Amino acid sequence: MSHLTPSGDRPVSDRDDPPRRVKVGVGDLAVSSDGAVLTTSGLGSCVAIALVDPATEIRGLLHAMLPSADGDERRTPRPAKYVDSGLDTLVDELETSGASPGRLEARLVGGAEMLDLTAAVGPRNVERARESLAAAGIPLVASDVGDAVGRTVRFLPGGDLAVRAADGFERTL
Amino acid sequence: MRVDVRALGACNRLAERGAERAANALGELTGSDLAVEVTGASVATGEDLAEAFSGRESIGVRVGLDGGLEGAAVLAFDAEQIDGLLSVLPGGSSMGRSAVTEVGNIALGGFLDGWANYLGRAIDMTPPRYFEADGAAVLPDGALAGDGVFLFESRLDATGTDLDFSIYMLPDSGPFRDLVVGKTATAATAGAEGARGSAAGANATAVPYESLSTFASLAKRGSANAADNIGMMTGLETTVDVSRLRFVPLADVPSEVGTEPHAGTVFELQGKPSGYLAILFSEESAAAIAEEMLPMEPNEPLGGMAENALCELGNVMTSGFIDGWANVLGTSISHSPPEFVHDIGSATVSPLVASLSRRQDYGFVIDAAIRTEGVQARCDVYALPDERELAAALERLSET
């Protein structure tokens, strides 16, 4: 579980050390307006959506497990568990932190078909992410999705998204 | 007396909040970023705990609890990590024992504040007592007596420094039982208010309190059977290192598996309960055990031949595992053919977690580390049953 939850109540560090690293857990999200590196690891069928407002460099990262909160049987589902509700929450959090929703741009990673047993989850997550971003009017500027490979991402202060695949291949989106 | 297994999930959330407070308190003291990696609630017998902690040396502090919660809590560092801890503390290694006591006091205070806050009742803590302990002696007094104790465990990870530690809390069973049952009543009310909730729905995960100790035997019987089957298949002496059943947030399972590359097999379980089972080896262990099973050295360590060997091994382990369950629960369970996996560990289990998490937020994870003698190979077994079906099976068991 990430220590920066949607309520975002963790005190901000004011040390001059290398950029703070904030881990985003599964079904969780985090926003940084202080230059922290947001990381999430072990993306299999899950997707990571990274949003940045280039003017303010305020960034947010979501690690969602399932496409849609529709049909969740619980009364209070965790919004970041789902692509659609997670994206809504992330945009709200970014706006609260001072980002302009109209300037946001998106990068999308993950959605692998890791297992035949559960093959449909990854592609459905990717599809829903594209639909939700389009509906929110947020341009998707880069993506690295699909295949059958796990990925780890680091969302860097300038807005670059460094992706490392399980086979060692690295790229920056 | 009936307990909703989801109430154990609610208690788990308490432990999680407490652990976050502890992390923040300690982070401020040491100037490091600490994150709560895993929080789990387990039901284990004294015997299981003694086995699980055997060979470990711990240093830490223990406190007694009174008020909102009664019992004992312990904060423990692995003895090997103590130098790393002292190096990040003000005063450095000259502080030794008093530094550990101070850190323990602050972190445990934070942890218990989280619980007290949620319970709306203060928890009194006795002054911390420093200890150095071998094996299960680290656990709060009373953990090894009786059968089926609750143990809350949190592991915190420092992102900048090597500073992992665990907090174990053992609530006295009487008052804690009341707390769990109180949460059960809350869960039932919440279910009745929910759109689809009904009394029947809220009870779908309720089991008699006495059945909880059966959970512990599920973990034990399953992994012992799996180990026996490996032994029969490979001729290698095989032992089960750790075997516990824990309640954890499903979302924590991937980070528990970790980001190292793993190889192994995944199965879908059909029957009562259904669910998934993943058997994961480190790459080195996977290659070593596959080579041992093959008549000749394979061309590549984790190529096609090794894949076949690991699938075969997975098959016999899984059938042993679920036979053990079926015996305990008196149900029949079958499994899909093995699916070979070789990737980042957490990425491998995330689709299984995703698939279950539409219906449940918490999972019962069975950890079993199975070790073979002679060949350096160990694996972790993650069994993820459907919680309602498991509760139903336990319920039927108690009626017979």
Interface residues (C-beta under 8 A of the other chain):
Chain A: M1 S2 H3 R10 P11 S13 R15 D17 R20 R21 K23 G25 V26 G27 D28 S41 G42 L43 G44 S45 C46 M65 L66 G71 D72 E73 R74 R75 R78 K81 A112 M114 L115 D116 L117 T118 V121 G122 A148 V149 G150 R151 T152 A166
Chain B: E16 E20 A23 N24 E28 G31 D33 L34 A35 V36 T39 T159 G160 A190 E193 G194 A195 R196 G197 P249 A251 D252 V253 P254 S255 V257 G258 T259 P261 V266 E268 Y276 S336 E339 V341 D343 I344 G345 S346 A347 T348 V349 S350 P351 L352 V353 A354 S355 S357 R358 R359 D361
